[in-house]
Amino acid sequence: MTDRNLQFLDIPRADPAKAPVEARLRDFREIYSPYDAAAAAQQAGRCLACGNPFCEWKCPVHNYIPNWLKLIEEGNLFEAAELSHKTNSLPEVCGRICPQDRLCEGACTLNDGLGSVTIGAIEKYITDEALQRGWKPDMAHVRPTGRRVAVVGAGPAGLGCADILVRNGVQPVVFDRHARIGGLLTFGIPPFKLEKQVVETRRAILQGMGVEFRLGCEIGTDLAFERLLGEYDAVFLGMGTYSAVRGGFAGEDLPGVHAALPYLISNINHELELPGGAAQLVSMRGRRVMVLGGGDTAMDCNRTAVRQGAVSVTCTYRRDERHMPGSRRDYRNSCEEGVQFLFNTQPIEIVGAGRVEGVKLVATRLGEPDVRGRRVPQVVAGSERIVPADAVIIAFGFLPSPPRWLDAHAIRLHPDGRVRVSASSARPFQTTNPKVFAGGDMVRGSDLVVTAVFEGREAARGILDYLGVGQGPAA
């Protein structure tokens, strides 16, 4: 019989089964199979229940990870689902797409040689399985306050904000320019990482809790921001970052060069069979594709291109593999799926006569750290070469894209376009207009889904203080 305290020695880490490469490249379905109850309980039982849980501290929303692992080991699924939702508004999403290797699992005590607990896969299992068995959030204690808050943006920050508000009796009305909720969860992250029915299921949950969605409505175009200020008790802004970072080198405007986000959106619109999706599709079928960048968006572009039937996909990154910011899991999956990586390599020009024909690259070596502590790539003299390519996807990240109407309503920005917010513990994420709060990428800059969820939830707590509404136990 396995000693409970030594279970991690007898039971190795076992990730969920993964579809073989030849099968996963035929479609855009998620590639990981779900745990069954026995596998989830066994893997959860590997947790050491550390007295000072590093996994919990490393998690941006500070999930009660050891606690819900224990509940799953004991078979208490619904209790685990309730506890998971006390800290995270989108646990089934974060379980799928968070870079756990850099967060909770990376901080797991067992990560030093024994294999960390499969926290992300268990987090996904909890909500997926609980919903399948009929679990719903407990709203029995909630009493309406009569207050209404407009939430602009149905992405992770907006959904996190709406979740906390509705649990405290405040009516959130969520506006979004798209016909579906989720923001980049729906339109930016490929289905092989996050199938869109997962987001639609979350929409149904939130609507059942009392959240109202007004979709296909762009604030500032279809509805004036003044209307929100006049008709609601407070406003939350969670509109993300959508302006692509450019490389600043010659050839970026050649036909065949694509920004990462429009490319990914075109493929998702096609997969969802949305109106105009087929005509707008940017396909890499039959092309030699080069992806520039080493973050999660670059990995998404890599894996989308190979599924579209690219002849080859090469990804360049100016630092080495160890310093690449993208998820280790997505990097491994990219390699398995045939993507070639050129590390310590920097593009300096996209070449071609009227169309992309290749990318001029230089080798780099890592120099001294910059003010942020990251080692600066330095070009190796005489290392120029041209690698042939028919298509180039630029994935250098995103910048804030603040709407023009912010300034007219005394909502001030940082010089780089991020929205200024208060650091007050009582009213976090309050902007320079006291009635308006903001969170997520438009405040922090382009970052993780889980940090946007956290900031949306924290902003909601600031709104509750501003409205004089006490916070209930579910908040």
C-alpha positions as CSV (number, residue, x, y, z in Angstrom):
1,M,0.0,0.0,0.0
2,T,1.3,3.4,-0.9
3,D,2.3,5.7,2.0
4,R,0.2,8.9,1.5
5,N,3.1,11.0,2.5
6,L,5.5,9.3,0.0
7,Q,3.0,8.8,-2.8
8,F,5.1,11.1,-5.1
9,L,7.9,8.5,-4.9
10,D,5.8,5.6,-6.1
11,I,3.5,7.5,-8.6
12,P,5.3,9.4,-11.3
13,R,4.0,12.5,-12.9
14,A,1.6,11.5,-15.7
15,D,0.3,14.2,-18.1
16,P,-3.0,13.6,-19.9
17,A,-2.7,11.6,-23.1
18,K,-1.9,13.6,-26.2
19,A,-3.1,13.0,-29.7
20,P,-0.3,11.7,-32.0
21,V,1.2,14.3,-34.4
22,E,-0.3,12.8,-37.5
23,A,-3.8,13.0,-36.0
24,R,-3.5,16.5,-34.5
25,L,-2.3,18.0,-37.7
26,R,-5.5,17.0,-39.5
27,D,-7.7,19.5,-37.6
28,F,-7.7,22.3,-35.0
29,R,-9.1,20.3,-32.1
30,E,-7.6,20.4,-28.6
31,I,-4.8,17.8,-28.5
32,Y,-4.9,16.8,-24.8
33,S,-7.4,14.1,-23.6
34,P,-9.1,14.8,-20.2
35,Y,-8.3,12.9,-17.1
36,D,-10.8,10.5,-15.7
37,A,-11.7,10.7,-12.0
38,A,-9.2,8.0,-11.0
39,A,-6.3,9.6,-12.9
40,A,-7.1,13.1,-11.5
41,A,-7.3,11.7,-8.0
42,Q,-4.0,9.8,-8.3
43,Q,-2.1,12.8,-9.7
44,A,-3.6,15.1,-7.1
45,G,-2.5,12.7,-4.4
46,R,1.2,13.4,-5.4
47,C,0.9,16.9,-3.8
48,L,3.1,17.2,-0.7
49,A,0.7,19.8,0.9
50,C,3.6,22.0,1.6
51,G,3.3,24.2,4.7
52,N,4.2,27.3,2.6
53,P,2.8,26.4,-0.9
54,F,5.1,28.0,-3.4
55,C,2.6,27.0,-6.2
56,E,-0.1,29.2,-4.6
57,W,2.2,32.2,-4.3
58,K,3.5,31.9,-7.8
59,C,0.0,31.8,-9.2
60,P,-1.1,35.3,-10.2
61,V,-4.6,34.7,-8.8
62,H,-3.3,32.8,-5.8
63,N,-5.4,29.7,-6.3
64,Y,-5.9,27.5,-3.3
65,I,-4.1,24.8,-5.1
66,P,-3.1,22.3,-2.4
67,N,-6.7,22.6,-1.0
68,W,-8.5,21.7,-4.2
69,L,-5.9,19.0,-5.0
70,K,-6.8,17.4,-1.7
71,L,-10.5,17.6,-2.4
72,I,-10.0,15.9,-5.8
73,E,-8.0,13.1,-4.2
74,E,-10.9,12.6,-1.8
75,G,-13.4,12.6,-4.6
76,N,-15.1,15.9,-3.6
77,L,-15.5,17.3,-7.0
78,F,-18.2,20.0,-6.4
79,E,-16.4,21.3,-3.4
80,A,-13.2,21.6,-5.5
81,A,-15.1,23.5,-8.1
82,E,-16.5,26.0,-5.6
83,L,-13.1,26.5,-4.1
84,S,-11.4,26.9,-7.5
85,H,-13.9,29.6,-8.4
86,K,-13.2,31.6,-5.3
87,T,-10.0,32.8,-6.7
88,N,-10.4,32.4,-10.5
89,S,-13.2,33.4,-12.8
90,L,-11.9,31.2,-15.7
91,P,-10.3,28.1,-14.2
92,E,-11.1,25.9,-17.2
93,V,-9.4,28.4,-19.5
94,C,-6.3,28.9,-17.3
95,G,-6.0,25.2,-16.9
96,R,-5.6,24.9,-20.6
97,I,-3.5,27.9,-21.6
98,C,-1.5,29.2,-18.6
99,P,2.2,28.6,-18.9
100,Q,2.2,26.4,-15.7
101,D,5.8,25.5,-16.3
102,R,6.7,29.2,-15.5
103,L,4.1,29.6,-12.8
104,C,2.5,27.1,-10.3
105,E,4.1,23.9,-11.6
106,G,7.5,25.6,-12.0
107,A,7.3,26.5,-8.3
108,C,6.1,23.1,-7.2
109,T,8.5,21.5,-4.7
110,L,8.5,18.3,-6.7
111,N,9.7,20.1,-9.8
112,D,13.3,19.5,-8.6
113,G,13.7,16.1,-10.4
114,L,10.6,14.2,-9.4
115,G,8.1,15.9,-11.7
116,S,5.8,18.6,-10.5
117,V,2.1,17.9,-9.8
118,T,0.0,18.3,-13.0
119,I,-1.8,21.3,-11.5
120,G,-3.0,22.8,-14.8
121,A,-4.5,19.5,-16.1
122,I,-6.3,19.0,-12.8
123,E,-7.6,22.6,-12.7
124,K,-9.1,22.0,-16.2
125,Y,-10.6,18.6,-15.1
126,I,-12.3,20.2,-12.0
127,T,-14.5,22.6,-13.9
128,D,-15.0,20.5,-17.0
129,E,-16.1,17.5,-15.0
130,A,-18.1,19.5,-12.5
131,L,-20.1,21.2,-15.2
132,Q,-20.7,17.9,-17.0
133,R,-22.2,16.6,-13.7
134,G,-24.5,19.6,-13.3
135,W,-22.5,21.8,-11.0
136,K,-23.4,25.5,-11.0
137,P,-22.0,28.5,-9.0
138,D,-23.8,28.9,-5.7
139,M,-25.6,32.3,-5.8
140,A,-28.1,31.6,-3.0
141,H,-26.6,34.1,-0.7
142,V,-26.6,37.0,-3.2
143,R,-28.9,39.9,-2.6
144,P,-29.5,42.6,-5.4
145,T,-28.1,46.0,-4.5
146,G,-29.8,47.9,-7.4
147,R,-26.4,49.1,-8.6
148,R,-25.4,48.7,-12.3
149,V,-21.9,48.7,-13.7
150,A,-21.0,48.9,-17.4
151,V,-18.1,46.6,-18.4
152,V,-16.4,47.5,-21.7
153,G,-14.7,44.4,-23.1
154,A,-15.7,40.8,-22.8
155,G,-12.2,39.5,-22.6
156,P,-10.6,37.9,-19.5
157,A,-10.4,41.2,-17.5
158,G,-14.0,42.1,-18.2
159,L,-15.3,38.6,-17.4
160,G,-13.3,38.5,-14.2
161,C,-14.7,41.9,-13.2
162,A,-18.3,40.9,-14.0
163,D,-17.9,37.6,-12.0
164,I,-17.0,39.5,-8.8
165,L,-19.7,42.2,-9.3
166,V,-22.6,39.8,-9.9
167,R,-21.6,37.7,-6.9
168,N,-22.0,40.8,-4.8
169,G,-25.4,41.8,-6.1
170,V,-24.2,44.4,-8.6
171,Q,-25.7,44.1,-12.1
172,P,-22.8,43.9,-14.7
173,V,-23.7,44.8,-18.3
174,V,-20.8,43.7,-20.5
175,F,-20.4,45.4,-23.9
176,D,-18.2,44.0,-26.7
177,R,-17.7,44.8,-30.3
178,H,-17.6,41.2,-31.3
179,A,-20.6,38.8,-31.6
180,R,-19.0,36.4,-29.1
181,I,-17.5,36.9,-25.7
182,G,-13.9,36.1,-24.9
183,G,-11.9,38.7,-26.8
184,L,-8.6,37.1,-27.7
185,L,-9.7,33.9,-25.9
186,T,-12.1,33.4,-28.8
187,F,-10.5,35.3,-31.7
188,G,-6.7,35.1,-30.9
189,I,-5.9,31.7,-29.2
190,P,-6.1,28.8,-31.7
191,P,-8.7,26.1,-31.0
192,F,-6.0,23.4,-30.6
193,K,-5.2,25.1,-27.3
194,L,-8.7,26.3,-26.4
195,E,-11.8,25.0,-28.2
196,K,-14.4,27.8,-28.5
197,Q,-17.2,25.8,-26.9
198,V,-15.3,26.2,-23.7
199,V,-15.8,30.0,-23.8
200,E,-19.4,29.7,-24.9
201,T,-20.0,27.4,-21.9
202,R,-18.5,30.1,-19.6
203,R,-20.9,32.6,-21.2
204,A,-23.9,30.4,-20.3
205,I,-22.6,30.1,-16.7
206,L,-22.2,33.9,-16.4
207,Q,-25.6,34.6,-17.9
208,G,-27.1,32.1,-15.5
209,M,-25.5,34.1,-12.6
210,G,-27.1,37.3,-13.9
211,V,-24.4,38.8,-16.1
212,E,-26.0,40.6,-19.1
213,F,-24.1,40.7,-22.4
214,R,-24.6,43.3,-25.2
215,L,-22.5,42.0,-28.0
216,G,-21.8,43.5,-31.4
217,C,-21.7,47.0,-29.8
218,E,-18.5,49.1,-30.0
219,I,-18.3,51.9,-27.4
220,G,-17.4,55.2,-29.1
221,T,-18.9,54.1,-32.4
222,D,-22.2,52.3,-31.8
223,L,-22.7,53.8,-28.3
224,A,-21.2,56.9,-26.9
225,F,-19.1,56.6,-23.7
226,E,-21.1,59.5,-22.2
227,R,-24.1,57.2,-22.2
228,L,-22.3,54.7,-20.0
229,L,-21.2,57.4,-17.5
230,G,-24.7,58.8,-17.4
231,E,-26.6,55.5,-17.1
232,Y,-24.4,53.4,-14.9
233,D,-23.0,53.7,-11.4
234,A,-19.5,52.9,-12.5
235,V,-17.6,51.7,-15.6
236,F,-14.9,49.1,-16.0
237,L,-12.6,49.2,-19.1
238,G,-10.9,46.0,-20.2
239,M,-10.2,46.4,-23.9
240,G,-6.8,44.8,-24.2
241,T,-3.9,45.5,-26.5
242,Y,-4.2,45.1,-30.2
243,S,-1.6,47.2,-31.9
244,A,1.2,45.0,-33.3
245,V,4.8,45.7,-32.6
246,R,6.7,46.2,-35.8
247,G,10.3,45.2,-36.5
248,G,11.4,48.5,-38.0
249,F,13.3,46.9,-40.8
250,A,13.0,47.0,-44.6
251,G,10.5,44.8,-46.4
252,E,7.8,44.7,-43.7
253,D,5.2,46.0,-46.1
254,L,5.9,43.4,-48.9
255,P,3.0,41.2,-50.0
256,G,3.3,37.9,-48.1
257,V,4.2,39.6,-44.8
258,H,1.4,39.2,-42.1
259,A,1.0,40.5,-38.6
260,A,0.4,37.6,-36.2
261,L,-3.0,38.6,-34.8
262,P,-4.8,39.3,-38.0
263,Y,-3.4,36.0,-39.3
264,L,-4.7,34.1,-36.3
265,I,-8.0,35.8,-36.3
266,S,-8.6,35.0,-40.0
267,N,-8.0,31.3,-39.3
268,I,-10.3,31.2,-36.3
269,N,-13.1,33.1,-38.2
270,H,-12.7,30.4,-40.9
271,E,-12.8,27.6,-38.4
272,L,-15.9,29.1,-36.7
273,E,-17.5,29.5,-40.1
274,L,-18.3,33.1,-39.3
275,P,-19.7,35.4,-42.1
276,G,-16.9,36.3,-44.4
277,G,-14.5,33.9,-42.8
278,A,-13.7,31.8,-45.9
279,A,-13.0,34.9,-48.0
280,Q,-10.8,36.5,-45.4
281,L,-8.7,33.4,-44.6
282,V,-4.9,33.9,-44.8
283,S,-3.7,30.4,-45.6
284,M,-0.2,29.1,-45.5
285,R,-0.9,26.0,-47.6
286,G,2.1,25.2,-49.8
287,R,4.2,28.0,-48.5
288,R,7.6,28.1,-46.8
289,V,6.7,30.1,-43.7
290,M,9.0,32.1,-41.4
291,V,7.6,33.2,-38.0
292,L,9.5,36.0,-36.3
293,G,9.3,36.0,-32.5
294,G,9.6,33.6,-29.5
295,G,6.5,34.2,-27.4
296,D,3.2,32.4,-27.1
297,T,1.7,34.2,-30.1
298,A,4.7,33.0,-32.2
299,M,4.0,29.4,-31.1
300,D,0.4,29.8,-32.0
301,C,1.3,31.0,-35.5
302,N,3.8,28.1,-35.9
303,R,1.3,25.5,-35.1
304,T,-1.5,27.1,-37.1
305,A,0.7,27.3,-40.2
306,V,1.6,23.6,-40.0
307,R,-2.1,22.6,-39.7
308,Q,-2.9,24.8,-42.7
309,G,-0.5,22.7,-44.8
310,A,2.7,24.8,-45.0
311,V,5.6,23.1,-46.7
312,S,7.9,24.2,-43.9
313,V,7.7,26.5,-40.8
314,T,10.8,28.1,-39.3
315,C,10.7,30.2,-36.2
316,T,13.5,32.7,-35.4
317,Y,14.3,34.1,-32.0
318,R,17.1,36.5,-31.1
319,R,18.0,34.9,-27.8
320,D,18.6,31.2,-26.9
321,E,16.1,28.6,-26.1
322,R,16.4,29.0,-22.4
323,H,15.5,32.7,-22.6
324,M,12.6,32.3,-24.9
325,P,9.4,33.7,-23.3
326,G,7.0,31.3,-24.9
327,S,5.5,28.3,-23.0
328,R,7.8,25.3,-22.8
329,R,4.8,23.1,-23.5
330,D,3.9,25.0,-26.7
331,Y,7.5,25.0,-27.8
332,R,7.7,21.2,-27.4
333,N,4.5,20.8,-29.3
334,S,5.8,23.0,-32.1
335,C,8.9,20.9,-32.3
336,E,6.9,17.7,-32.4
337,E,4.7,19.1,-35.2
338,G,7.7,19.8,-37.4
339,V,8.6,23.5,-36.7
340,Q,12.3,24.3,-37.0
341,F,13.8,26.8,-34.6
342,L,16.6,29.2,-35.3
343,F,17.8,30.6,-31.9
344,N,20.3,33.4,-31.5
345,T,19.1,34.7,-34.8
346,Q,17.7,38.2,-35.6
347,P,15.9,39.4,-38.7
348,I,17.2,42.6,-40.2
349,E,15.3,42.7,-43.5
350,I,12.6,41.0,-45.5
351,V,13.7,40.6,-49.1
352,G,11.9,40.2,-52.3
353,A,11.1,41.8,-55.7
354,G,7.5,42.7,-55.3
355,R,6.8,39.8,-52.9
356,V,8.5,38.0,-50.0
357,E,11.3,35.8,-51.2
358,G,13.3,35.4,-48.0
359,V,14.5,36.9,-44.7
360,K,17.9,38.3,-44.1
361,L,19.2,37.1,-40.7
362,V,22.1,37.8,-38.5
363,A,23.5,35.7,-35.7
364,T,23.5,37.1,-32.1
365,R,25.2,36.4,-28.8
366,L,23.8,37.4,-25.4
367,G,25.5,40.4,-23.8
368,E,25.1,42.1,-20.4
369,P,21.6,42.4,-18.8
370,D,19.5,45.5,-19.4
371,V,17.7,47.5,-16.8
372,R,15.0,44.8,-16.6
373,G,17.6,42.1,-16.1
374,R,17.3,40.5,-19.5
375,R,20.6,39.9,-21.4
376,V,20.8,42.0,-24.5
377,P,21.3,40.3,-27.9
378,Q,24.4,41.6,-29.8
379,V,24.9,41.1,-33.5
380,V,27.8,38.9,-34.6
381,A,29.7,40.8,-37.3
382,G,29.8,39.1,-40.7
383,S,27.0,36.6,-39.9
384,E,24.4,37.8,-42.4
385,R,22.6,35.2,-44.5
386,I,19.3,35.0,-46.4
387,V,16.9,32.2,-45.7
388,P,14.3,31.6,-48.4
389,A,10.6,32.1,-47.5
390,D,7.3,32.6,-49.3
391,A,5.5,34.1,-46.3
392,V,6.5,35.9,-43.1
393,I,4.5,36.2,-39.9
394,I,5.6,38.9,-37.5
395,A,4.9,38.1,-33.8
396,F,6.8,40.6,-31.8
397,G,4.0,41.4,-29.3
398,F,1.3,44.0,-28.9
399,L,1.1,47.6,-27.7
400,P,-1.8,49.5,-26.1
401,S,-4.4,50.8,-28.5
402,P,-6.3,53.3,-26.3
403,P,-9.5,54.7,-27.8
404,R,-9.5,58.4,-28.6
405,W,-12.4,59.2,-26.3
406,L,-10.5,58.5,-23.1
407,D,-8.9,61.9,-22.9
408,A,-12.3,63.7,-23.2
409,H,-13.3,62.0,-20.0
410,A,-10.2,62.8,-17.9
411,I,-8.9,59.2,-18.2
412,R,-5.1,59.7,-18.3
413,L,-2.5,57.5,-19.9
414,H,1.1,56.7,-19.4
415,P,3.5,57.8,-22.2
416,D,3.3,54.4,-23.8
417,G,-0.5,54.4,-24.0
418,R,-1.3,52.3,-21.0
419,V,-4.2,53.6,-18.8
420,R,-3.1,55.1,-15.4
421,V,-4.7,53.5,-12.4
422,S,-4.5,53.9,-8.6
423,A,-2.4,51.6,-6.5
424,S,-4.7,52.2,-3.5
425,S,-5.5,49.0,-1.6
426,A,-9.1,50.2,-1.1
427,R,-9.9,51.2,-4.7
428,P,-7.3,49.4,-6.9
429,F,-7.4,50.0,-10.6
430,Q,-9.4,53.3,-10.3
431,T,-8.5,55.6,-13.2
432,T,-8.0,59.4,-13.0
433,N,-11.8,59.6,-13.5
434,P,-13.1,58.3,-10.2
435,K,-16.1,56.6,-11.8
436,V,-14.0,54.6,-14.2
437,F,-11.8,51.6,-13.4
438,A,-9.6,49.6,-15.8
439,G,-7.5,46.4,-15.8
440,G,-5.8,43.8,-17.9
441,D,-3.5,44.4,-20.8
442,M,-4.6,48.0,-21.4
443,V,-3.2,48.8,-17.9
444,R,-0.4,46.3,-17.6
445,G,0.6,45.9,-21.2
446,S,0.4,42.7,-23.1
447,D,0.5,39.8,-20.6
448,L,-1.1,36.5,-19.6
449,V,-4.8,35.7,-19.5
450,V,-4.5,34.9,-15.8
451,T,-3.0,38.3,-14.9
452,A,-5.9,40.0,-16.8
453,V,-8.4,37.9,-14.8
454,F,-6.7,38.9,-11.6
455,E,-6.8,42.6,-12.4
456,G,-10.4,42.5,-13.5
457,R,-11.4,40.8,-10.2
458,E,-9.3,43.3,-8.2
459,A,-10.8,46.2,-10.1
460,A,-14.3,44.9,-9.2
461,R,-13.4,45.0,-5.5
462,G,-12.4,48.6,-6.0
463,I,-15.7,49.3,-7.7
464,L,-17.6,47.7,-4.8
465,D,-15.7,50.0,-2.4
466,Y,-16.5,53.0,-4.6
467,L,-20.2,52.0,-4.6
468,G,-20.2,51.3,-0.9
469,V,-21.2,47.7,-1.4
470,G,-20.0,45.1,1.1
471,Q,-18.2,42.1,-0.3
472,G,-19.8,38.7,0.3
473,P,-18.0,35.4,1.0
474,A,-17.8,34.4,-2.7
475,A,-15.8,37.5,-3.6
